[in-house]
């Protein structure tokens, strides 16, 4: 019987900017106690630096530097191995090193420090995958330094993917918080967008919220929409997902329908909700009356899927 390469499954939303995968995370290699000693002396090993949520970017690529003479520092994180190519048939091991602050000495050949939000749409598949992974796991390390059971300081193990408590020997793993995000349409095929109370300016997006313990994704869609807009929706349909490491969410995109068009924003999380036809939304965005979610978000992809294509935004004048 002949064998063939596995077929990639592409969700209806397509390959989203932060959901691209081009890294072998090497879960089998993480368990080696001497992992970092093994790869430190390999001249092909590369280091990705982050500081304050920013990484070194050179044009449209994440800077992957050779291992420094001082090694990987106190809390290195094994990001995995790049997929094999002609230059590196075995792939390249990549280690994340988090700095206390941005180091100007690393800013060579035009490299600059940039956040994932700033550069995600510019990055290729490999660089986006590395940056998303690095941002998520570094956020976890920064926020989970102590054991939730006894309060003792934990120590990183298994390539930085486990933190163990030396007091009770419990293991703690990176967390991901599932959140639904939904494009709601009415019998006239209008879309509902909401403006969060915490947002500055006249910004609108699809409604979203975290999944609660013991709740299915579909139930979360129905509950969150009712809480935020007062609408009763039905027929939630899953379209795709992408990580949102700000700090640790996984956004799960849905559509849902409603026959009830009378809305009541909750006034706490959502300050306003509006129905838009395609013509109304296109004109509102183009004129600058409202802004909508950025291109790296699953929200923008949900909106443009309903719209039927890219939505034109007004050009931003260059700042003096």
Buried (B, 14 or more C-beta within 10 A) or exposed (E): EEEEEEEEEEBEBEEBBBBBBBBBBBEEBBEBEEBBEEBBEEEBBBBBBBBEBBBBBBEEBBBBBEBEEEBBBEBBBBBBBBBEEEEBEEBBBBBBBBBEEBEEEBBEEEBBBBBBEEBBEBBEEBBBBBBBBBBBBBBBBEEBEEBEEEEEEBEBBBBBBBBBBEEEEBEBEBEBEBBBBBBBBBEEEBBBBBBBEEBEEEBBBBBBBEBEEEBEBBBBBBBBBBBBBBBEBEEBBBBBBBBBBEBBBBBBBBBBBBEEEEBEBBEEBBBBBBBBEBEBBBEBBEEEEBBBBBBBBBBBBBBBBBBEEEBEEEEEEEEE
